[in-house]
Amino acid sequence: MADRTTTPSRSDVVVQAMTDQMTRLAQTLSAWVQAEARPLQAIEEQVVRVLHDLGTMLLAALVPLAAPPRATPDVACPCGQTARYQRLRPATVTTLLGRLTFTRAVYHCAACGQGSAPLDRQLQVAAGGLSLGLQELLALLGATQDSFAQATAVLQRLCLVQVCPNSARAATEDLGAQVTAHAQQVVATAEATQTLPPADTAAPPRLYLSMDGVIAHMHDTGWKELKVGCVYTTRTRTSPQRPEQPVLRAEAQSYVVARADADGFGWQLWAEACRRGVALSTDVVVIGDGAHWIWNLADLHFPQATQIVDWYHASQYVWRAATTIYGEGSALRTPWAQQQLDALWDGRVGAVMAALEPFRAKGDGVQAALSYYTTHQARMDYPTYRARGLQIGSGTVESACKQLVSTRLKLAGMIWDAEGAEAVAVVRAWLKSERWDEAMRLRPPPQRAYRRQAASPTTSAAAA
């Protein structure tokens, strides 16, 4: 395209037109306010509507200034050849301020058969589509509201722009797919180059990793698991009620969600841990429940880590065994269970197993506890963990499962296609990881291909 410099006369026309329009609107609003007594909310709402209309007009006036005053006879085509000017064509895009229609030059390349509109590429829009600003807000609302229909209702309330729920769905799922593809590419690049993904934050002295799974209802396949991982640090807080017992609180959480097998999920969590500086952290801690896949991944990706079985899961086996041995209503159940919990808290897992052994024949509750403690005894050195100031609960990742999956994907009656469920959960993960701006930078500009059918020289250019 030719010289893009905006001439003063074009700018002056826009400025004068908007000044005149603002004057008329101010006069109209002034008369409206004085016509009768109105509450502040009514005045607010009217001003918002007027400003919205004014913004729409301003946007429509500014966009033509981005194009040169005259179209050039040809432009470079992405295929490397030259595209010839065809004619001016209107394009309509839905924006944060409503529908915007503008006119731009359309070109056609005889070599590749593609048509193009350079101004579309410059503005990063596709005729008939949504602006990136609107797509961003739709993705944000689609991931955080209870449904895509509610997302569009909130959008209409906030921006006075109406779109269908499928637009919110598409914006959210497209962003999730792009972010997922990026995460997979990070892993693929690390594998191909045999290098660690770069860290973009300072490595903390101590870094925690925790993993868990949560199910969601999918079309065709029923209830299926999404795996959730959390990378975080902790800080110590003093409770005003019990200052002698400092409390560890998770902070700086970042998340990984994947609808993948343990191996695929593990590599994504590893990449996120690398981004957080795990390679330079002097103290790495993995916390989880008794799922074997968690500890297999910990052994593979974080062999230097201290492995801790979540205290709550470990203690639950004591209570189940006590119920199996004595029965739910027995007066002996609670004292026996408390005795074993005290031993477990003190790291005397062997003593707990010895107390369980005489009751092995009582049933599954006892046998499950014996199996659990035998398998995870080395991960239950709770006195040492406490002495080191380590967190011993997996509440952080359990909270993540609720925040990322359950509160959005498991509401009443929801059934998802698998790709859509993963995409929405991934968008929520990046939002709650404070990586939203990074996710926005990953989006490719909207593109619309214009291919001209082979025809006689009198056939008009393909519509844009």
N, C-alpha and C positions, 0 to 999 in steps of 0.2 A: 504494500500500500504506500501511498505517497506521503508527503509531509503531514505529520499529525499535529502540528502546532495550531492551537486554537487562535483564530484571529480575534482582535479586540471587538469587532462589530458583532460577532456571534455571541461572545460573552455578554456584551452590553444588552443584546436583545433578551437573553435569558434573565439577566439581573433585573431589567426593567419590568419584564412580564411578571416575575415573581414578586417584585416590590408592589406592583399594582394589585396583584391578587391578594397579597397579605393585607394591604390597606382595605380592600373590599371585605375580606373576611373579618378583620378587626372591627370594622364598622357594623357589619351584620351581627357579630357576637355582642357588641356593646348594646345595640338596640334590643337584642333578644334577652339579655340579662335584665335590662331595665323594664321590660314589658310586664313582668310579674315577679312576685317573690318566689325564689327557687332555692332549694337546698344546695349545699356545696357539692354533693355527689352528682347532682344533675348537671351542674356547671362543669365539673371535672369531665364527665362523660361526653358532654357536648364539645368541649375543647379538644379532647382526645380524638373524637371523630373528625373534627375540622382539621386538626394537625395531620391526621392520617391522610385525608384527601389532599392537603397541601403537599405533604411528602410525596405522594404519588405523582402529583403534577411536577414537582421539582425533579424527581427521578427521571420522568419522561423527558424533561427539558435538558437534563445533564447528559444522558446517554448519547444523544447525537453529537455532542461536543467531543466524544472520544474518537469519533471517526473523522477522517480528513474531509474537507468541504467538497472535494471531487474525487470520484473513484478513478484509480489508475487502470490502464488497459489490460494489464496482466500482473499476476503475482506468482511467487514461487509456490509450487505444489509440494506437499509432503513427500510425494514419490520422487522428487528430484527434477521433475519437468516443470513446464510453465502452464499455469491455468489462465484462461482468457476470461475477461469480463463478459458476463451475460446480461444482467440487468439488476435493478434495485428490487428487493423483495422484502416484505414485512415479516417480522418474526415476533411471536408473543411468548413471553416468559412470565411465570408466576413468581413473584418476589415477596419479601416480608411486607411490602406495601401494597400488594395486590397484583393484578395483571398489568404487565408492561408490554406495550407494542412499540417497536421501533423499526426503522427501515435501514437496511444495509446492503452493500454490494455483494452479489453472488457470482462466483467464478466457476468455470468448468475446465477440467483437464482432459484433453483428448487422449493422452497416453494411458492414464489409469481409469478413466471413466468416472472419476469422482468429482463431485461438486463441493464447493467450500464457501464459507463466509468468514473472511479474516476477522471481522469485528466480533463474530461469535467466539472465536478462539481468544481474542484479546480480553473480552468480557468474561470468559469462562462460563458460557451458557450454551444451551442447546435449544433450538427452536421447539416450542411446545412443551418444554420441561420446566423444572423448578430451579430457581437460583440456588447457589451454594449456601447463601445465608439462610434461606428458607429450609433447605435440606438439613442444615445443621440443627436448627431449632426443632424440626420435626423428629430428627434422630434423638435429640435430647429428651423431648417429651415422650416419644415412643418408648424409650428405655426406662423412663422414670414414672410415667403415669400407669394406672392400673390396666389400661387397654389402649389400643390404637384409636378407638373411637373417642375415648376420653382425651387422648393427646390432641386430636383435632379440635375438640370442643374447647380445650384450654387455649390452643393457638388462636381460635376465633375470638375468644374473650380478650386475649392479650394484644393481638395484632390486627383484629378486625379482618382477617383473611380466612376464607373458607376453602378447605381442601377435603378430599375424601379420606377415610381411615386407611385405605390401601396406600395412599401417598406416605402416610406416617410409617406404615409397615415397611414399604420399600426403602425409605430413607434410613430407617433403623437397621434393617437387615443388610442393606448394601454396605453401610459403614462397618457393621460387624464382620462381614465377609472380607472387607478390605483390611481390617485390623488383623483378622485371623491369618490371612495370606501373608501379611507382613511378618507376623510372629513365626510362621513356618519358614519364611525365607531367611530370617535371622538364623534359625537352626541349620538350614541347608547350607548357608554361607559358612557358618562355623565348621560344619563337617567337611565342606569342600576345601577350605583353606587351612583346616587343622589349627584354628586359632579360637580363642575365647571371644564371645561377643563383648564389645567394649562396654565398660562401666560408664554411666553418665551421671553418677552421683558419687560422692566421697564414700569410701568403704567404712562402715561403722566397725568399731572393735568387736561387737557382738551382733550377729545376725541370726534371726529365727526363721525357720521354714516349717510350715504346717500344711498337711494335706487331708482331704476328706472327699467323700462323694455324696451327691444328693440326686434324687430321682425326679423326673418330670414326665408328664403324660404326653406321649408322642402318637401321632397317627400311625396306623399299621403295625407298629412294633410295641405298643403299650408303654408301660413305665420303664424308662431307661435312665441310666445314670450319667450325670455330668460330673466330671472331676474338678475340684476346686483346690487351688493352692494359694497360700498367703506367705508373703515375705515381709518381715517387719522387724522393728527394734522395740525395745521397752524402756520405760523410765520408772523410777521408784517414786511413789507418792506416799505421804504420811497421812494416815487417817486421823481426823480430829478426835474421833471417838476412841480409837485405840492406837495412839502414837507409838506404842512399843512394837506394833506389828506393821512394818512398811508394806505397801501394796504395790505389786508390779502391774503396770498398765501398758498395753500394746500401743505403739504409735508408728507413724510413717508406713502404714500398710500399703502394699501393692499386691495385685491379685492376678491370677491366671485361671481361666475357665476353659475347658475343652471337652467336647464330645468325642473322646478318643480312648483308645486302649491305654493301659498304664504306661507302656513304652512311649507312645506319642506324647502323652501328657507330661511324662517325666522330662523329656527334652525341652518342652516349652517352659516348665518350671525352672529347669536348669538355666535356660537363657535369661529368664527374668532375674534369677539370683545373680547371674553374672552382671547384668545391668545394674544391680544394686551393690556390686562390689564384693561378692562372696569370695572371690579369689584372694582378696587382700584382707579379709576379716580374720582376726586371730582366734575368734571363738564362734563356731557355727553350731546351732542347736536345731534338731529336728524333733517336733512333737507330733504325735499321732495316736490313733487308737490301735486296735489289734490287727487291722487289715494287713495281710502279708504284702500286698503290692506297695504299701507305703514304705515299709522297711527295705524291700528290694530296691526301690528307687533311691532311698537314702544311701544304701550301700554302694550303688552304682555311681550316683552323681555327687554325693557329698560324703565320701568315706572318712573325712576328717571330723565329721559332726558328732556331737554328743546326741545320742538317741534317747528320747524320753517317752514312755507310755503315759498318756494322759491320766492324771490321778482319778478323775471322775470315772472313767471306764474301768480302771483297775479296781476301784472301790465297789463298783456295781456288782462285780463277780462275787464279792464277799456277801453282799445282801441277798443275791440270788441263791447262793449256797446255804445261807442261814435259813431262808424260806424253805428250801428243799429239805433241810435236816429237821427243823423244828415246826414248820408250818407258819402260816401268815399271822395267826393270832396268838401264838405261844409267847408266854412271858420270858422264855429262855432265849428267844430269837435275838432281841436287841442287845442284851449283854454279851452274848457270844460274838455277834457281829462287831460290836464296838471293840472287843478285845483283839480281834483279828485286824481291824482297821488301825488300831494303835500300833500293832506289830508292823503292818505294812507301811505306815507313816515313818516308822523308825528304820525302815529298810530291811526288816527281818522277814523277807519273803519266804525263806526256808521254814521259818516257824509257822507261818500261815499254811504252807503246804503240808507240814506235819500235822497240824490241827485238822486239816481236811481229809487226810488220808484214811482215818478210821471210818469215815462216812462215805467212802467211794461208792458203796453199793446202794446208797440212798437214792441216787438218780442223776439225771443229766445236769442239774444245777451244780452239783459237787464236781462231777467229772469235767464239765466245761471250765470251772475255776482252776482245777488242777492243771488242765491242759494250757490254759491261758498263762498262768504264773510260771509254768515250766518253760514255755516258749519265750516269755518276755522278762524273765527274772533279771537279766543284765540291764534292762531298761527301766528298772524300778528302784534305783539307788536314791530314793528321795531325800535322805538326810544330806548326802553330798550335793545334790542339785540345789537344795535350799541354802546350804553353806556357801555355794558359789553365786547365790543371788539369781538363780535361774527360774524362769516360769515353768510350772509343771502341769499346766492345763491347756487343753486344745480349744478353749472357748473362742479364741480369735478366729480360727478357721470355721468353727461351727457357726459363728455369727456371720462370717462371709458367705456360707452356704445359704443362710436365710436372706441376707441382703442382695446377693447377686442372682439367686435362682428362685427361692421359695416365694418371696414377696412380690415377684413379678410374673413368674411362670406357673405358679401353682395355686392361683386363685380359682374360685368355684367355676367348674365347667370348662376350664381351659384345656385344650388339646392342641399340640403344636406339631408342625412338621419339624423334623430333627434339625435341619439346617437353620431354620428360623429361630428355634429355641436357643441354639448355640450362639447365633449372631446377637440376639438381644442380651444374653448373659454376658457376652464378651464386651459389648458396648457399656454395660453397667460396670464391668470390671475396670475398664480403662477410665471411666468417669470417676469411680471411687478410688482409683489409684492416682488421681490428679494428673492424668495423661491426656486430658481432653484436647488441649491445643496440639499435642503431638498427633493425635488421631486425625484432627482436621487437616494437618499437613500431609497426611498419607493419601488423601482423596485425590484421585485423578480428575482433571477438568472434565465436565460433561462433554460428550461427543455425540454428534449425529452424522451418520454417513449419508451422503447424497450421491447415489450412483445413477448415471444417466443411461437409459436403455439405448441400444444401437437403433438408429432410425435415420430417416431422411434428413438432409440439412435444414429443412423447414421446421423440424420438431423443436419445440421450445425447451429451454433448460429445465432440469428437474426442479420441482418445487422445493423450497427450503423448509 
